[in-house]
């Protein structure tokens, strides 16, 4: 029961307060100056009365008394729901199917118990197959990919089922309609509680596997596409790793072997490039079969393979470097059965160890110089182990090659001229042979024996020969302008120059530019060059002879000429080699050979020049046998242009007028026209 009502008490207090305030109103109104303050005081008192009488205070809480005689019934209990597990399963299957269909990857499953395969719609699309062809087996995959990938997939599937491991592989579509036709196929084995495989769940992605892509990039960057072995880039990087390891481990020994297929270009020329490619693949397979696990094999040139033999020993017969290299060499050079043919190939190998070298460049220079030296020697087609002398020689040759290139640009090559004397006509000068010398420094001339071989090997003989021909023609023209109109200058031509397709045009151009009469030029080629390609040589000689240029066979008797060749060639002169002149006075065999060569020249109505005559006895013998043209130190050593001109003034005698007139009539006109600013009549 409540003791009082708080609202009534509050109203009563408000009324008491208003009465109390009203009691002071008369006192406030007694002063005129305070009248203005009485108004708000009266209004405030009035406001209190209004609030006490009229204001409705809010109800706080429920003030009504609760009835105790009312009984409230409890709410009815909710019914227990009955789950439809079949419906839930169907909804989950639909949700899974939706997730599979909207995924960018294709999915497939293989039920080990039933053998059935499920392919998602995305997987069928990635395989570029029709939905109607979808089967519950792997036949769909078999029909869409290449056979080698199918065999690899079956093997990977079998291994996964046996080991319970996942697998991943790149597959190639058999007939891709679009894109690059490569897919990444993956599978993961699901096991039961006993550890037995019950299902394989897999995916099919379009270039989504970064590792596979990295592998592909690695293949393109480091492997040779033709043979499948590593390429030059990988080889050099791997060799750098081995060199660094050898610096850390003094006992680490490895070897680098270069294998070069001899005359490989002839295979491509004689058969076809496809046959050459097949040979390279077979050679690569044979090398791999003979190398040990861990050795590195690379193709670093068109027909050159490099092999790094790691961690070798000399005391163990199984790992002996020599036995390994010989095994590789013997295996590679075995006959190759290809397209019903049996091909025989030669193989040259060079080997260098990592001893005494501390960089890739040095060991590659060692083995390369060994290979180069062997291919030029009688050991061609064998095995060459590096030695210090080979490297030094290679460095010297490399420097010489560089110096020759520089000398060509600086025009350091000069010509000396050795007289060819007609002993039947008062020892008159009939011709000069132009001989090149290298004026490397002031009054220091280098013999051609030192630089001509390297120029031949490197091909520098071609620009050098062109430079020599121009200088000789200019000198011959200068002498002709001074009145020596029937004087000839002989210029040596190398086999490489003679093989050029534009050689005739180049000679013609030089004659036009120097204004030299072709009768004053004689070209000397070796006997070997003449018979190397007989049919082509005959055509070239006929073209040169038709221009009025005389042709001489140099070093006759040292090559493989026969009388039948000499009859075919439109040549004018034979030069008997010095080796047969040296002992004509004390060796009956050499004397007989010299007499035979003189007889051949007479029978074919050819001029014969005996070169290298140094003594009066040799000269008397040759004169007695009827040899008229002599060249050698007996008369003069090679002379500079100035000295040759002085010799010419002392020993020149013009040919008879009738002979000169006849020769002039036989000289054809090369070409008329303007060359530069000069007119060629």
Helices and strands as residue ranges (DSSP letters): H 6-22, H 25-29, G 32-34, H 35-54, H 85-102, E 106-111, E 117-119, H 121-126, G 131-133, H 139-144, H 147-163, E 167-172, E 182-191, E 197-205, H 210-222, E 230-231, H 232-248, E 255-262, H 264-270, H 273-290, E 296-299, E 304-309, G 317-319, H 321-332, E 336-338, E 341-343, E 346-353, H 360-376, E 383-385, H 388-410, E 413-422, G 423-425, E 428-441, E 444-446, H 448-458, H 461-481, E 488-492, H 495-498, H 503-514, G 518-520, E 521-526, H 527-532, H 534-546, E 550-556, H 563-568, E 573-576, G 578-580, H 588-603, E 607-611, H 616-625, E 629-631, H 641-651, H 657-666, E 673-675, E 678-680
